[in-house]
């Protein structure tokens, strides 16, 4: 398994929405949305390390017009 950091999220992002979105790239093991003060970020954990590596190499993806 391998996790990737999703920085600079807004409060309207929900765990299930991110899990559903990132599932198009591979099997998502878990999604976490910790918050530190006003900073919201996420971690998406994939079962396959290659999926995470491919997303990291891609640099960013668009979710409903929002660059992640």
N, C-alpha and C positions, 0 to 999 in steps of 0.2 A: 504494500500500500504506500501511497505517496500523497501528501497534502500540498496544495498551492494556496498562497495568500491572495485574497481579493481585497485590495485597499480602497479607501475612499468611497464607501457605500453610503447611501442615505437611509434614513430611518424607515422608508417604505419598503425596503428589501426584506423579504420573508424567507425563512429557511426552506420551506417547501418549494417556493418559486425558484430559488437558486438551484435546488436539487433537480427539479424538473428541467431547467434550462441546461445545466451542465451534463445531464444524462445523455444529451445528443452526442457528446464527445466520447462517452464511455460509462462504465458502471460506477456510479457514485456510492461510496461506502457511507459517507456522512458529510454533513454541512454544519458548521458552527458560526455563529454571529456574535462574538464577544463585543463589548462596548467599553471604551475608556473615555469617560466624560462625553464630549460631543463627537469623538471619533468612532466611526462604525466601520468595521472591517469584517472579512469573513475568511474562513478556511474551508476549502472543498477537498475532501479526501477521496481519491480514486483507488479502486482495487488494482488497477494496472498502472505501473509506474510509467510506461510508455505514453499513456494518455496524458498524464500530467506533464511529462517532458515535452510533448508536442504542443500543448497549450502554452507552456512557458516560452517555447521557441516562437510561437505565433505572436506573442507580445500582448495582444488584447483581442477581445471579442465584443461584439455589440449585443446588448440585451435591451430590447425595447428602446433603441436609440441611445442607450447609455453605454459608454465605453468602459469595459471592465478589464 
